[in-house]
């Protein structure tokens, strides 16, 4: 076991958070460090996936104008 020096404000906040989580301060710090050290999970949000897609030149410009041009090709 080691002793950790904290500023009074940080120690008070740590105790409050631990109490709300029903953990000891040691358990809370261990849990926080474990979560901190794990690699970040990749986002599964559709908006993030779309941002990573390559740009397709066929879809640049005004979507309505693209539709008009395509419809005009048919008739």
C-alpha positions as CSV (number, residue, x, y, z in Angstrom):
1,X,0.0,0.0,0.0
2,X,1.2,3.5,-0.8
3,X,0.3,6.9,0.5
4,X,-1.0,9.5,-2.0
5,X,-0.8,13.2,-1.3
6,X,-3.7,15.3,-2.6
7,X,-4.8,18.9,-2.3
8,X,-7.5,19.2,0.3
9,X,-10.1,20.1,-2.4
10,X,-9.2,17.1,-4.5
11,X,-9.3,14.8,-1.5
12,X,-12.7,16.1,-0.4
13,X,-14.1,15.6,-4.0
14,X,-12.7,12.1,-4.1
15,X,-14.3,11.2,-0.8
16,X,-17.7,12.6,-2.0
17,X,-17.6,10.7,-5.3
18,X,-16.6,7.5,-3.6
19,X,-19.4,7.9,-1.1
20,X,-22.0,8.4,-3.9
21,X,-20.6,5.3,-5.7
22,X,-20.6,3.3,-2.5
23,X,-16.9,2.6,-2.8
24,X,-13.8,3.3,-0.8
25,X,-11.5,5.9,-2.1
26,X,-9.0,3.2,-3.0
27,X,-11.6,1.2,-4.9
28,X,-12.8,4.3,-6.8
29,X,-9.2,5.3,-7.8
30,X,-8.5,1.7,-9.0
31,X,-11.8,1.8,-11.0
32,X,-11.0,5.2,-12.5
33,X,-7.5,4.2,-13.4
34,X,-8.6,0.9,-15.0
35,X,-11.2,2.8,-17.2
36,X,-8.6,5.5,-18.0
37,X,-6.0,3.0,-19.2
38,X,-8.3,1.0,-21.5
39,X,-8.1,2.0,-25.2
40,X,-10.9,4.2,-26.4
41,X,-13.7,2.4,-28.1
42,X,-14.5,3.3,-31.6
43,X,-17.6,5.3,-32.1
44,X,-20.6,3.4,-33.5
45,X,-22.7,6.5,-34.2
46,X,-23.9,6.7,-37.8
47,X,-22.8,10.4,-38.0
48,X,-19.2,9.5,-37.0
49,X,-19.1,6.6,-39.5
50,X,-20.4,9.0,-42.3
51,X,-17.6,11.5,-41.5
52,X,-15.0,8.8,-42.1
53,X,-16.4,7.9,-45.6
54,X,-14.4,9.1,-48.6
55,X,-15.9,11.9,-50.6
56,X,-17.6,10.9,-53.8
57,X,-17.3,13.5,-56.5
58,X,-20.6,12.4,-58.1
59,X,-22.4,13.8,-55.0
60,X,-20.7,17.1,-54.7
61,X,-22.9,20.2,-55.2
62,X,-26.6,20.8,-54.6
63,X,-28.5,17.6,-54.2
64,X,-31.7,19.0,-55.8
65,X,-29.7,20.2,-58.8
66,X,-28.1,16.7,-59.1
67,X,-31.7,15.2,-59.1
68,X,-32.8,17.6,-61.8
69,X,-29.9,16.8,-64.1
70,X,-30.5,13.1,-63.6
71,X,-34.2,13.4,-64.4
72,X,-33.4,15.5,-67.5
73,X,-31.2,12.7,-68.7
74,X,-34.3,10.4,-68.8
75,X,-36.5,12.6,-70.9
